[in-house]
Amino acid sequence: MFLPVLSICIGASIGALSRWGLALWLGAGGFMPWGTLAANLIGGYLVGVAVACFSLMPDIDPVWRLALVTGFLGGLTT
């Protein structure tokens, strides 16, 4: 019960740091927040890719799915 929560927390931390890094790299201010746009586009695309890959490989541990999609990509796009 604790492992799924921990995997989501670790993934979300890495995803949030990735979003912050993109915002710093591409610039967060000005007319268009390019870092936020890039994080949402990349994250949304990767959610689709991950869901498609996980549907082809159903034997992958659900903890990894939670860590990647719910944690990392959720943290990246939120």
Short mmCIF file of the C-alpha atoms (twelve columns), coordinates in Angstrom:
data_MODEL
# 
_entry.id   MODEL 
# 
loop_
_atom_site.group_PDB 
_atom_site.id 
_atom_site.type_symbol 
_atom_site.label_atom_id 
_atom_site.label_alt_id 
_atom_site.label_comp_id 
_atom_site.label_asym_id 
_atom_site.label_seq_id 
_atom_site.Cartn_x 
_atom_site.Cartn_y 
_atom_site.Cartn_z 
_atom_site.pdbx_PDB_model_num 
ATOM 1  C CA . MET A 1  0.000  0.000  0.000   1 
ATOM 2  C CA . PHE A 2  2.839  2.387  0.759   1 
ATOM 3  C CA . LEU A 3  4.913  1.624  -2.360  1 
ATOM 4  C CA . PRO A 4  2.396  3.059  -4.885  1 
ATOM 5  C CA . VAL A 5  2.141  6.294  -2.895  1 
ATOM 6  C CA . LEU A 6  5.916  6.543  -2.638  1 
ATOM 7  C CA . SER A 7  6.368  5.938  -6.369  1 
ATOM 8  C CA . ILE A 8  3.863  8.688  -7.197  1 
ATOM 9  C CA . CYS A 9  5.590  11.100 -4.804  1 
ATOM 10 C CA . ILE A 10 9.035  10.436 -6.256  1 
ATOM 11 C CA . GLY A 11 7.771  10.687 -9.835  1 
ATOM 12 C CA . ALA A 12 5.857  13.894 -9.120  1 
ATOM 13 C CA . SER A 13 8.908  15.478 -7.512  1 
ATOM 14 C CA . ILE A 14 11.038 14.743 -10.556 1 
ATOM 15 C CA . GLY A 15 8.272  15.937 -12.889 1 
ATOM 16 C CA . ALA A 16 7.828  19.207 -11.011 1 
ATOM 17 C CA . LEU A 17 11.572 19.837 -11.064 1 
ATOM 18 C CA . SER A 18 11.574 19.132 -14.808 1 
ATOM 19 C CA . ARG A 19 8.772  21.649 -15.326 1 
ATOM 20 C CA . TRP A 20 10.668 24.238 -13.306 1 
ATOM 21 C CA . GLY A 21 13.830 23.547 -15.330 1 
ATOM 22 C CA . LEU A 22 11.944 24.003 -18.598 1 
ATOM 23 C CA . ALA A 23 10.498 27.284 -17.340 1 
ATOM 24 C CA . LEU A 24 13.979 28.531 -16.451 1 
ATOM 25 C CA . TRP A 25 15.497 27.347 -19.709 1 
ATOM 26 C CA . LEU A 26 12.789 28.648 -22.044 1 
ATOM 27 C CA . GLY A 27 11.718 31.641 -19.988 1 
ATOM 28 C CA . ALA A 28 8.641  31.905 -17.796 1 
ATOM 29 C CA . GLY A 29 7.743  35.555 -18.273 1 
ATOM 30 C CA . GLY A 30 6.859  37.830 -21.112 1 
ATOM 31 C CA . PHE A 31 3.958  37.563 -23.499 1 
ATOM 32 C CA . MET A 32 3.950  33.777 -23.707 1 
ATOM 33 C CA . PRO A 33 5.095  31.389 -20.949 1 
ATOM 34 C CA . TRP A 34 7.092  29.135 -23.275 1 
ATOM 35 C CA . GLY A 35 8.329  26.840 -20.515 1 
ATOM 36 C CA . THR A 36 4.782  26.098 -19.375 1 
ATOM 37 C CA . LEU A 37 3.637  25.516 -22.943 1 
ATOM 38 C CA . ALA A 38 6.555  23.168 -23.628 1 
ATOM 39 C CA . ALA A 39 5.965  21.215 -20.409 1 
ATOM 40 C CA . ASN A 40 2.277  20.726 -21.214 1 
ATOM 41 C CA . LEU A 41 2.870  19.739 -24.845 1 
ATOM 42 C CA . ILE A 42 5.694  17.333 -24.008 1 
ATOM 43 C CA . GLY A 43 3.834  15.871 -21.033 1 
ATOM 44 C CA . GLY A 44 0.571  15.413 -22.904 1 
ATOM 45 C CA . TYR A 45 2.334  13.678 -25.777 1 
ATOM 46 C CA . LEU A 46 4.281  11.414 -23.435 1 
ATOM 47 C CA . VAL A 47 1.117  10.445 -21.527 1 
ATOM 48 C CA . GLY A 48 -0.324 9.174  -24.808 1 
ATOM 49 C CA . VAL A 49 2.868  7.313  -25.685 1 
ATOM 50 C CA . ALA A 50 3.099  5.781  -22.207 1 
ATOM 51 C CA . VAL A 51 -0.524 4.631  -22.187 1 
ATOM 52 C CA . ALA A 52 -0.083 3.076  -25.636 1 
ATOM 53 C CA . CYS A 53 3.126  1.314  -24.577 1 
ATOM 54 C CA . PHE A 54 1.611  0.071  -21.336 1 
ATOM 55 C CA . SER A 55 -1.375 -1.342 -23.230 1 
ATOM 56 C CA . LEU A 56 1.038  -3.376 -25.368 1 
ATOM 57 C CA . MET A 57 2.973  -4.568 -22.301 1 
ATOM 58 C CA . PRO A 58 0.367  -5.457 -19.649 1 
ATOM 59 C CA . ASP A 59 2.873  -7.380 -17.513 1 
ATOM 60 C CA . ILE A 60 4.660  -4.190 -16.357 1 
ATOM 61 C CA . ASP A 61 4.272  -3.601 -12.634 1 
ATOM 62 C CA . PRO A 62 1.493  -1.057 -11.912 1 
ATOM 63 C CA . VAL A 63 3.851  0.784  -9.554  1 
ATOM 64 C CA . TRP A 64 5.959  1.790  -12.571 1 
ATOM 65 C CA . ARG A 65 2.850  2.993  -14.383 1 
ATOM 66 C CA . LEU A 66 1.889  5.094  -11.381 1 
ATOM 67 C CA . ALA A 67 5.402  6.494  -11.063 1 
ATOM 68 C CA . LEU A 68 5.646  7.464  -14.726 1 
ATOM 69 C CA . VAL A 69 2.160  8.595  -15.745 1 
ATOM 70 C CA . THR A 70 0.529  9.745  -12.521 1 
ATOM 71 C CA . GLY A 71 3.724  10.885 -10.819 1 
ATOM 72 C CA . PHE A 72 6.288  12.173 -13.309 1 
ATOM 73 C CA . LEU A 73 4.021  13.230 -16.161 1 
ATOM 74 C CA . GLY A 74 1.360  14.513 -13.775 1 
ATOM 75 C CA . GLY A 75 3.981  16.632 -12.028 1 
ATOM 76 C CA . LEU A 76 5.354  17.820 -15.353 1 
ATOM 77 C CA . THR A 77 1.999  18.965 -16.701 1 
ATOM 78 C CA . THR A 78 0.455  20.402 -13.527 1 
# 
